[in-house]
């Protein structure tokens, strides 16, 4: 039998339908891979017993002719999604031991469509980070290795999800993207990551970072896999006031392989100072591939892009400061209290012990920009700039169908390399943040290798709720790029 951990989601779906193997066999193969690759620390909580139970139930459903769109397919769930009866930590000490009594809407939809949960994937604490090094449960290691053999970051915050998929420890995984946390780790790990339009997937039951930015999406091996999984994740949810009341299209049907006559925009503002030559070359190759496929390439301008990163690091920490105020050690989570302490002492000690350095840093930034005297100078101004960024994209989409840009300014770097410079770490999101601020769909797919043999990603940005066009162009680009390299241990 073929190595079941090397199958794509679509291949595994088709093999199950043909009876070539069972969901139990498929699940057991991935559980063995998880055990063999625990050194990568991709999971916080493994759920093997639950996975086998779900797989058996799935096989029984299929035998009755009642198979869902994700029936029997084993996936990883980012540990930001609340899962009923299964520990949900957001990679933070303050939530250690928390077992929700409810299921997030996205995971409920996936499980309702037959998906099997292998475990809860590691991430940056409360999804705050670009390298997956801020988790209370230890950093995740990228399955890829540099030429010098050093351990590399998988990107963040959805680094555990990306590593699980790239390393053959899950067929696919859920991720969340606030400023690039699906797309950037997808680029670093050589997989596909799709951030849908804000509102396409419900945020209910997802631990909040920045409520006006957070969006769930699929992390997969191929563009087709992303289309399949998004179809089971998306949909209106009355429990989420920001969930869009829109029908879910057949995303897989959008992969026609034909983009002739389409117009693809190239934003000049994404040519930033100091961008490595290999990133520029990758982008140029992507442009050539789309031209060869019959698309028309058009230069576009997004003049407020240069303000996007600064705007994001005002808006996101402000919302994080507000959202994380609920973690006080009183209602749930870790509590630190000495006899005779006041309530204020308990709050401060619990939060100091429960939150890591990066989370504390962002709470402090957010509290500062929301404070009296600075609210208008920083937060209100950032909201106005955010609107300008959205308008730039709206103007560009008046003439083009999608926009092509790099996903990240570099390949994956060594663990610890940029830890002493948080600003440099924040710059990893320079190409992904603008689409997040505008609430637009963005797809990252592997399109080449760096000089060190590491994956590099290209990003496609689309109009609001036009994931179909993004997937259509992405499928063509994926076919042209023909990216077949695999991380260490997954060759062949």
Secondary structure by P-SEA (a helix, b strand, c coil): ccccccccaaaaaaaaaaccccaaaaaaaaaaaaaacccccccccccaaaaaaaaaaaaaaaaaccccccccbbbbbcccccccccccccccccccccccccccaaaaaaaaacccccbbbbcccccccccccccccbbbbbcccccccccccccccaaaaaaaaaaccccbbbbbbcccaaaaaaaaacbbbbbccccccccccccccccccbbbbbbcccaaaaaaaaaacccccccccccccccccccccccccccccbbbbbbcccccccccaaaaaaaaaaaaaaaaabbbbbbbbcccccaaaaaaaaaaaaaaaaaacccccccccbbbbcccccaaaaaaaaaaacccaaaaaaaaaaaaaaccccccccaaaaaaaaaaaaaaaaaaaccccbbbbbcccccccccccccccaaaaaacccccaaaaaabbbbbbbbccccccbbbbbbbbbbcccaaaaaaaaaaaaaaaaccccccccccc
